[in-house]
Amino acid sequence: MEEKDLVYRGKSKDVFNITEGPHAGKYRFVFTDKATGYIENGKPVFDPGYDVVVGSIPGKGSIACRFATYFFKLLKDKGIPTHYIDTISENEMIVEPALPLGMAVESPEFKGSAPLTNLEFTWRNNATGSFWRRYPFVKPCRNIHRVVEAWTKGDADILITLEALEETGAMTREEIEFSVKLVSDIAEIVSVEFASKGLHVIDGKFELGRLKYGDGKIVLIDEISPDVLRVCKGYAPDGKGDCTVYRECAVTNFSEGKRTIKNKKQVKAADFINIFL
């Protein structure tokens, strides 16, 4: 694809407009080897729960594309609406163009005003990551019954309450309720699929939007890949769904006013492909 056709360059893939051929007018996703995480002791630690690109993993793009293809096809079989069309190479897929959920700026004449350009929804089976950092009074890995949260998507993701989305006019109450249920339904399908392989999904994040040439209905867009899921291999729930071995897995720290939490039994994203394909 030519650079002039580039629509968006993201943290895990590049998006191009297709200008000719049978898929003219559609988008081409090119999954890259870039990976997010954090720096520890001068070295990158890859973790899909973080939003900063800290390096690359050879072959990661093809792994992410094959993984996303697997789950897009599974969701189609389950009747979940998405923008997926086809996969054409080991790291490229074709999708319907979609408009991310957002809102135009109301008063652009005021310095600092900015539009809401995108939303993503996190869902959490257990308390870890940023959820635990925000709510440290909760024990790590507690069952939080698939809490769904909305975030503005950008260089730094910002939590936005569902009430604020409605009050600002970014989404209607009906759209919010539909979106939360859609995310929860997809999360259930993904969680059950991993559980069938003896693995537990800790949390994940999905992006929703409206098909550009559709009827305005909200669907799953972007991707389902190792970049948007955290999975563990040591989940041992009690009757309430709380993990009973969290003391052996969760490692927390508090230094210079910042909390951190890591999960020692978290599955590396690169290993996902061996589980499903």
C-alpha positions as CSV (number, residue, x, y, z in Angstrom):
1,M,0.0,0.0,0.0
2,E,1.2,3.5,-0.8
3,E,1.8,6.0,2.1
4,K,-0.7,8.4,0.6
5,D,-3.4,5.8,1.3
6,L,-2.5,5.7,5.0
7,V,-5.5,6.4,7.2
8,Y,-4.1,5.8,10.6
9,R,-0.9,4.6,12.2
10,G,-1.6,3.0,15.6
11,K,0.3,1.2,18.4
12,S,-0.2,-2.2,16.9
13,K,-1.3,-1.8,13.2
14,D,-1.5,0.6,10.3
15,V,-4.7,1.2,8.4
16,F,-4.9,1.9,4.7
17,N,-7.7,3.0,2.4
18,I,-8.1,0.5,-0.6
19,T,-8.5,2.6,-3.8
20,E,-8.8,-0.2,-6.4
21,G,-9.7,-3.8,-7.0
22,P,-12.6,-5.9,-5.6
23,H,-12.2,-4.3,-2.1
24,A,-12.1,-0.7,-3.3
25,G,-13.5,1.6,-0.6
26,K,-12.7,-0.8,2.2
27,Y,-9.8,-0.6,4.7
28,R,-6.7,-2.8,4.9
29,F,-5.3,-3.5,8.4
30,V,-1.6,-4.2,8.4
31,F,-0.6,-5.7,11.8
32,T,2.9,-4.6,12.9
33,D,5.4,-6.1,15.3
34,K,5.2,-3.1,17.7
35,A,4.4,-3.9,21.3
36,T,3.2,-2.0,24.3
37,G,4.4,-2.3,27.9
38,Y,6.8,-0.5,30.3
39,I,10.5,-0.1,31.0
40,E,11.9,-1.9,34.0
41,N,15.6,-1.7,34.9
42,G,16.3,-0.2,31.5
43,K,14.6,-3.1,29.6
44,P,11.2,-3.3,28.0
45,V,8.6,-5.5,29.6
46,F,5.8,-6.2,27.2
47,D,2.2,-6.0,28.6
48,P,-0.9,-5.4,26.5
49,G,-2.5,-3.6,29.5
50,Y,-0.2,-0.6,28.9
51,D,-0.5,2.0,26.2
52,V,3.1,3.0,25.4
53,V,5.0,1.3,22.6
54,V,8.3,0.1,24.2
55,G,9.7,-2.1,21.4
56,S,8.9,-4.8,18.9
57,I,8.5,-8.5,18.9
58,P,9.5,-10.3,15.6
59,G,6.5,-12.1,14.1
60,K,4.0,-10.4,16.5
61,G,2.0,-8.8,13.6
62,S,1.2,-12.2,12.0
63,I,0.4,-13.7,15.3
64,A,-2.1,-10.9,16.1
65,C,-3.7,-11.1,12.6
66,R,-4.2,-14.9,12.8
67,F,-5.6,-14.6,16.3
68,A,-8.0,-11.7,15.3
69,T,-9.1,-13.8,12.3
70,Y,-9.9,-16.7,14.6
71,F,-12.1,-14.6,16.9
72,F,-13.8,-12.5,14.3
73,K,-15.0,-15.7,12.6
74,L,-16.1,-17.2,16.0
75,L,-18.1,-14.0,16.7
76,K,-19.7,-14.1,13.3
77,D,-20.8,-17.7,14.1
78,K,-22.3,-16.4,17.4
79,G,-24.2,-13.6,15.6
80,I,-22.1,-10.7,16.9
81,P,-21.9,-7.8,14.5
82,T,-18.4,-6.7,13.5
83,H,-16.6,-4.9,10.6
84,Y,-14.5,-7.9,9.6
85,I,-14.6,-9.0,5.9
86,D,-11.6,-11.2,5.1
87,T,-8.0,-12.0,5.9
88,I,-5.7,-11.8,2.8
89,S,-2.2,-12.5,4.2
90,E,-0.4,-13.5,7.4
91,N,-0.6,-10.0,8.7
92,E,-3.3,-8.2,6.6
93,M,-7.1,-8.2,6.8
94,I,-9.9,-6.4,5.0
95,V,-12.6,-4.6,7.1
96,E,-15.5,-2.3,6.5
97,P,-14.7,1.3,7.1
98,A,-16.2,2.4,10.4
99,L,-16.7,5.6,12.4
100,P,-15.4,5.3,15.9
101,L,-17.7,6.5,18.7
102,G,-17.0,10.1,19.4
103,M,-18.3,13.7,19.5
104,A,-17.4,16.9,17.8
105,V,-16.0,19.7,19.9
106,E,-18.9,22.1,21.0
107,S,-16.9,25.3,21.4
108,P,-13.7,25.2,19.2
109,E,-13.2,28.9,19.8
110,F,-12.1,28.1,23.4
111,K,-8.4,27.3,23.6
112,G,-7.8,23.7,24.7
113,S,-11.1,22.5,23.4
114,A,-10.8,19.1,21.6
115,P,-13.2,16.6,20.1
116,L,-13.9,13.1,21.5
117,T,-12.3,11.2,18.6
118,N,-12.6,7.7,19.9
119,L,-13.8,5.4,22.7
120,E,-12.8,2.0,23.8
121,F,-14.4,-0.2,26.4
122,T,-12.5,-2.3,29.0
123,W,-14.0,-5.3,30.7
124,R,-12.5,-6.9,33.7
125,N,-13.1,-10.3,35.2
126,N,-10.6,-9.7,38.0
127,A,-9.1,-6.7,39.8
128,T,-5.6,-6.0,38.5
129,G,-3.9,-3.5,36.2
130,S,-5.2,0.0,36.3
131,F,-8.3,-1.1,38.1
132,W,-6.4,-2.2,41.1
133,R,-4.1,0.8,40.9
134,R,-7.2,3.0,41.1
135,Y,-8.9,0.9,43.8
136,P,-6.1,-0.4,45.9
137,F,-8.5,-1.2,48.8
138,V,-9.6,-4.3,46.8
139,K,-7.5,-7.4,47.0
140,P,-5.7,-8.3,43.8
141,C,-7.5,-10.8,41.5
142,R,-10.9,-10.4,43.2
143,N,-13.8,-11.4,41.0
144,I,-15.4,-8.1,39.8
145,H,-18.0,-9.7,37.6
146,R,-16.9,-8.3,34.3
147,V,-17.1,-4.6,35.0
148,V,-17.3,-2.6,31.8
149,E,-15.7,0.8,31.7
150,A,-15.4,3.4,28.9
151,W,-12.1,5.3,28.1
152,T,-11.2,8.0,25.7
153,K,-8.5,6.6,23.3
154,G,-5.4,8.5,22.5
155,D,-1.8,9.0,23.5
156,A,-3.0,8.6,27.1
157,D,-6.3,6.8,27.7
158,I,-8.6,8.6,30.1
159,L,-11.5,7.0,32.1
160,I,-14.9,8.5,31.3
161,T,-18.0,7.6,33.3
162,L,-21.0,6.3,31.5
163,E,-23.1,9.1,33.1
164,A,-20.8,11.6,31.6
165,L,-21.1,10.1,28.1
166,E,-24.9,10.5,28.3
167,E,-24.9,14.0,29.9
168,T,-22.4,15.4,27.4
169,G,-24.4,14.0,24.5
170,A,-21.6,11.8,23.2
171,M,-24.0,8.8,23.4
172,T,-27.6,8.2,24.3
173,R,-28.6,6.1,27.3
174,E,-29.9,3.4,24.9
175,E,-26.6,3.4,23.0
176,I,-24.6,3.1,26.2
177,E,-26.8,0.2,27.4
178,F,-26.5,-1.5,24.1
179,S,-22.7,-1.0,24.0
180,V,-22.2,-2.3,27.6
181,K,-24.2,-5.4,26.8
182,L,-22.4,-5.9,23.5
183,V,-19.0,-5.7,25.2
184,S,-20.1,-8.0,27.9
185,D,-21.5,-10.6,25.4
186,I,-18.2,-10.6,23.5
187,A,-16.2,-10.8,26.7
188,E,-18.3,-13.9,27.7
189,I,-17.6,-15.6,24.4
190,V,-13.9,-14.9,24.6
191,S,-13.6,-15.9,28.2
192,V,-15.4,-19.2,27.5
193,E,-13.2,-19.9,24.6
194,F,-10.1,-19.5,26.6
195,A,-11.5,-21.5,29.5
196,S,-12.0,-24.4,27.1
197,K,-8.2,-24.3,26.7
198,G,-7.6,-24.3,30.4
199,L,-6.8,-20.5,30.5
200,H,-8.5,-17.6,32.3
201,V,-9.0,-14.1,30.8
202,I,-8.2,-11.5,33.4
203,D,-9.4,-8.5,31.3
204,G,-9.6,-7.0,27.9
205,K,-10.6,-4.0,25.8
206,F,-12.7,-3.6,22.7
207,E,-13.4,-0.7,20.4
208,L,-16.9,0.0,19.0
209,G,-18.1,2.1,16.1
210,R,-20.6,2.5,13.4
211,L,-20.1,1.1,9.9
212,K,-19.5,4.0,7.5
213,Y,-22.0,2.7,5.0
214,G,-24.3,1.1,7.5
215,D,-27.5,2.1,9.3
216,G,-25.7,3.6,12.3
217,K,-25.8,0.4,14.4
218,I,-23.0,0.0,16.8
219,V,-20.6,-2.9,16.1
220,L,-17.3,-4.3,17.2
221,I,-14.5,-2.7,15.2
222,D,-10.7,-2.6,15.4
223,E,-9.4,-6.0,16.5
224,I,-9.5,-8.8,19.0
225,S,-5.8,-9.8,19.4
226,P,-3.2,-10.6,22.0
227,D,-2.7,-6.8,22.2
228,V,-6.1,-6.3,23.9
229,L,-6.3,-9.3,26.3
230,R,-4.5,-10.3,29.5
231,V,-4.7,-14.0,30.2
232,C,-3.4,-16.2,33.1
233,K,-2.7,-19.9,33.4
234,G,-3.1,-20.3,37.2
235,Y,-6.6,-19.2,37.9
236,A,-8.1,-21.2,40.9
237,P,-11.4,-19.6,41.9
238,D,-13.3,-20.1,45.1
239,G,-17.1,-20.1,45.4
240,K,-17.3,-16.3,44.8
241,G,-15.0,-16.4,41.8
242,D,-12.0,-14.8,43.7
243,C,-8.7,-16.3,42.8
244,T,-7.4,-18.3,45.7
245,V,-3.7,-18.3,44.6
246,Y,-3.3,-14.6,44.1
247,R,-0.7,-14.3,46.8
248,E,1.5,-16.6,44.7
249,C,0.9,-14.6,41.5
250,A,0.2,-10.9,42.1
251,V,3.3,-8.7,42.9
252,T,2.5,-5.1,43.9
253,N,4.7,-2.2,44.9
254,F,4.2,1.4,46.0
255,S,7.1,3.8,45.4
256,E,7.3,7.6,44.9
257,G,3.5,7.8,45.0
258,K,2.9,5.2,42.3
259,R,1.4,1.8,42.5
260,T,2.3,-1.1,40.3
261,I,0.9,-4.6,40.0
262,K,2.2,-7.5,37.9
263,N,0.9,-11.1,37.5
264,K,3.6,-13.8,37.4
265,K,1.3,-16.3,35.8
266,Q,0.2,-14.1,32.9
267,V,0.5,-15.8,29.5
268,K,2.8,-14.0,27.0
269,A,0.8,-12.7,24.0
270,A,3.1,-14.5,21.6
271,D,2.0,-17.8,23.1
272,F,-1.6,-17.3,22.3
273,I,-1.2,-18.4,18.7
274,N,-0.1,-21.9,19.8
275,I,-3.3,-22.3,21.9
276,F,-5.9,-21.7,19.1
277,L,-4.2,-22.4,15.8
